[in-house]
Amino acid sequence: MSLRDNETYTLSVRQHQRFGKLREEVHEAGHLPGGNPILCIHGFNTNEYEAAWNYRNFAKEFAKLGIPDFHCKRIVHFFWPGNNGFPGFIDRRKDWSKKSLLDMITGLTYSWQIRKAKAAARLLARHIMEKGTVSKPFVIVAHSLGCRLTLELLKEIAENHMNIAHRIQFTTLMAGAVPEKMLEDITGPYHKLRSWQSPMACIFSKNDETLKTHFPMGQRLARVKFVAGEQVKYKSAAIGYSGNPPAFWTGGQMESGIDHGEYWKNDKIAAFLALKLGIPARATLNVNKLNGTPNRYR
């Protein structure tokens, strides 16, 4: 079973569609879109089927806004092993928007997935640099722990590959599972990205129960130093819950008011991104009513 098709351009660092091992290099498939790619990066505890399901729903939300198909096809699927999975387990779900019991169990491995997110970011940066497959300017849309992966990608590019930084035109972090102190603290690993050359946007929610309740638990688990070391030092609220630090969001900020798993299939999110990316839409939403708090939408 696969939710891929031959047309969709995909980049993957997964060894297996369900299990959680990392490849040694990026695997690409499909056809590179005609326009500038929209690189989508999923979050934690998501296998390839679930990620593809989410990305396709994201494209559908664009289509509902009357956005031309050309732009919907710009969406690039990126897959990384943000879940564990177990060989021999057969998952027969027909609706990949639903979480299984196995997902709930592997949800306890959050702290262990941080290392994989960082390793996946290095692989992706090297691929962009050496292979040149994403040779056009592109934008990034990331969710949850995929935001940590994205910040690691930007950090890796800023430190070692600045000659390709200009390709990233816009970055959107949705429900970011990243401690805000990692950006705010002057010693934080991402503090220097404050001067990143292209706009960065943050979409957050005070109604995100995952980031409100489970994210702090994950940080406590990270006290085991061999798991995530630095996570303890910067213990704080997630950027996807607090919306902080505002100085970073040169591309805008929006409080969505939705729960953690609702971002890829939400008309407000699609409208925000279409507006920020300059994508024409026949159906429009009043931007001042996107979340009931116009001061959060800038």
N, C-alpha and C positions, 0 to 999 in steps of 0.2 A: 504494500500500500504506500502511496506517495501523494503528497499534496503539491509536489512540484509539477511544472510543465516544461516543455522543451524551449519555450520562449523566454521564461523568466531567467534573468541573470542571477546566479547565486555564487557566493563565496563562502566556503566552509572550512573550519578548522576542527571539525568533528571527525573522529574515526568511524563512528557508528551513529545512525539516526536516532537511536534510543539511549545508548549507553554513554557514559561520561568521560571518555578518554580523548586527549588532544592529539591532533595530527602534528607532524613535524613541519609542515608547510601548508599554505593555503591552497585549497582545491577550488577551481572555478568551473562553472558549467553554464550553458545557455548562451543567449546573445546579449551583448552589451547594448543597453538602450540607446536610442538615437539622440535623446537630449542629455542634459547633465544628470547623472545618477542621483537618486535619493537613497542613500545607504541606510538601511534599517538594522538596528542592533537590539536583539531581544535581551531579556533579563535572566535572572536566576530561576532554577528549578523548571526549566522549559526545554523539552526535547525538540527535535527538528520538526516533527509533525505539528506540535503546538505552535512553534514559531511561524511555520509556513501558514498555518490557519490564521494567526494574528495578522501577518503581513497582508494576506489576501483580504481580510476584513478591513484593513486600513485602506487598501486600494478601492474597496467598495464604497467606503465613506467619501473618498474623493469623487467617485463616480456619481454619488447621490447629490453632490453639490453642483453637478453639471460640468465638472472638470473634464476636458477632452481626454479621450483614451490615450493619446500620445503621452500625457503627463502621468497617467496611472501606470504606464509601462516603464516609466523612469525608475520605479521602485526596485531596488536591488536587495535581495535576501541575504543576510549574513547569519551564519549559524556557528555557534560555539558551544562547547559542552558545559553549560551552566547547571547541569543536573547530574545525578549519579547513575540511576538505572541499574538493573541487575540482569546479567545474561540469563536466558531461560525464561524470563518473565514475558508473557505474551499479552500485550495491551490491545484489547479489542474495541476500544472506544470508537464510536461513530462521530461523536461531537467532541472535537479537540479543544473546545472552550471549557470543558469540564475537567476538573482535577481528579485523578485517581487516588486510591489509598496509598499507592507507591509514591506518588508525588508528595503526599503529606508526610510520609516517612523520610523521604530524601530532603524535605524542607529543613530538616534538622542539620543538614550538612552545609548550611550557608557559609560558615566561616571558611570551610575548605575550598569553596568555589572562588574565593577572592584571588587566590594564587592563579587559578586557571584563567580568570578574567584578565589578569595582568600579562600572563604568558600569551594569551590570544591577541592582546593589543600589540605586543612586540612582533608577533607573526604577521599581523595585518599591516603594520607600519613597514616592515621589511618587504612585504609583497607589493605594496603601493610604490615603494621606492625602487625596487629591483626589477619587478616584472612590468610595471607601468600599465597594468590592465585598467586601473581606474585613472587613466591619463587625462581625462577631462576634469574640469572643475566639478565638484560634487558637494552635496550637503549630507549631514548626518542627523538621523532621528533615532534616539536611543531611549530605552526604558529600563527602569529599576537598576539591577546590577550591571546592565549594559551601559549605564551612564558612567560607572566606575571604569569599565573597559574603555569607554570613549575618552575619558579624561586621561587615562594611561596612554592611549593612542596619541592624543594631543601633546602630552608631556614627552613621549618618546620622539615625536616629530620635532618639537621645540628644541630638544637637547641634541638630537643626532641627525635630523633630516630636514632642517629648516628650508632647504631648497624646494621642498614639495608642499610647504605649509600653505602657499597661496591657492592650492587646489581646493582646499576646504573653505567653501564660501559661507556656510552657515551651520550652526550646530544647535540642536534642540535636545534638552535633557528632560525626559518625562518621568515623574515619580522616582527621581534619582535616589538610589540606595547608597548614598555616599555621606559620611559625616560632614556636617557643614564646617567644622574646624579644620578639615583637610584643605579647605579653600581659604578660610578666614585667617587662620594662624599663620604668621609670617614664616614659621618653620614647616608649615604644611606642604605635602608633596605637590599640591596643585596650586599653591598660592601664586606662583609666577605666571600662571595662565590668565591672571587678571589682565595682563597686557596682550593676550592673544589677539592676533591681527584681524580676525573676522568675527562677526557678531555671534553671541551665544545666548540662547533663550532657555528659560526654566518654566516648566509647567508643573505645578505642585498642588497638593490638596490636604486640607486639614481633616478631611473625611477618610483619609487613607488609613484603614485599620492595620494593614500590614506594616507600614512604616511607623505607625504610632505605637504598636504593641510588640510585633515580632522583631523589628529591626533592633530595638534596644537589647532584646534577648540575644540576638546574633552577636552584638558587640560584647556582651558579657561572656559568651562562649569563646570569643577571640582572645580572651585573657591567656589562653594556652598559647604561649609565644610561638611555638613552631607552626601554629595555624595561620596567624595573621599579624603578629607582633605590633606593627604600627597602629593597627585599628584601635588598640587600647589607649594609646597616647592621645588620640584625637576623638575620644568618645564624646558624642554630641548628637543632636537631632539630625535626621536625614534631610538633605536639601530638598527632596521631593515632598517632605512634610512641612518644613518651615518656610521654604522659599528663599532662605538665606544662602549666601550673602548677596544682597541686591546689587552691589557694585559690579558683580561679575556679569550680570545679565544685560549686556549691551544690545542684545537682539530682542529684548522684551521679556515679560514675565506674566504669567496668568495663573490664577487660582481656579482650578477646574471644578472643585467640589465633588469629585468622583472617587470611587474606590480604586485600589491598586491594579486590579485586573481589567479595568474598563477603558484603558487609554487607547488601545488600538482600534476599538470599535465605538467611536464617539464623534458626533458631528461637530461639537465645539472644538475638539482637538484638530480635526481635519480643516475646519474653517480658519483656525489660528495659523496653522502651518501654510495653508494656501495663501493667506494674506502676507505672511512674513516672507514667503518664497516668491511672491509676485506671480503666482499661478492664477490665470483667469478662471473664474467660476460663474456659471450662469445663475445658479441659486446661491444666495448670500444670506448670512446671518448678521444681525445687528451686533457689531463688535462691542457696543456698550452694554449689551445684555447677555454676553457670553457666560458670565458667572455671577452677575448681580453685584460685582464689586469693580466698577470701571477703573478705579485707581490702581488696581492690580494688573490692569491690561495696558501696557504702554509700549 
